[in-house]
Amino acid sequence: MEAQGVHVDVVRAVDHDIATGVWPDMTEHGWQTDAWPGLYEQVKAADILVLAGPIWLGDNSSVTKQVIERLYACSSLLNTSGQYAYYGRAGGCLITGNEDGVKHCAMNVLYSLQHLGYTIPPQADAGWIGEAGPGPSYLDPGSGGPENEFTNRNTTFMTWNLLHLARMLKDAGGIPAYGNQRTAWDAGCRHDYENPEHR
């Protein structure tokens, strides 16, 4: 992405004191500290979100799940069009580890992101798994990860698909704000939307 002039922020969630819970700011619900509100501002400013994490016991790590829970905590907030907060943004994921489960973990992350409002392009995941059992991680010397053709191809496809989709969403002003506005639903419209594309 950086090679294409895209500004990239890398945030290691494990390095931040992120409280557990499903409210936007858990200090309002009994926690002494919560780094999430500041991180959410970074997430909100991004046109593309890629969640990256390891496989533990055949599933996403607890840190990955915590980030998804905290994304969920803010998903009820609305954008300026009255849609849920993450509408108009693209999402993808990277999974690494030394045990099977890349597709299972990616499926969970991508489902979660689209459920929260992210738009998922084709082939929006990439992964690498080393030899089963204890061994080197992706960037460790001799792992073979950075040279893996399958992983590099899928990472490249994911990157370009995310860039294409983010550009399309940006140029279109996001997802059209008709038939999906929380504000309109709350105002009593309920089921009386007319299909603007009726043929």
Secondary structure, 3 states (H helix, E strand, C coil): CHHHCCCCCCCCHHHCCCCCCCCCCHHHHCCCCCCHHHHHHHHHHCCEEEEEEEEECCEECHHHHHHHHHHHHCCCCECCCCCECCCCCEEEEEEEECCCCHHHHHHHHHHHHHHHCCECCCCCEEEEECCCCCCCCCCCCCCCCCCCHHHHHHHHHHHHHHHHHHHHHHHCCCCCCCCCCHHHHHCCCCCCCCCCCCC
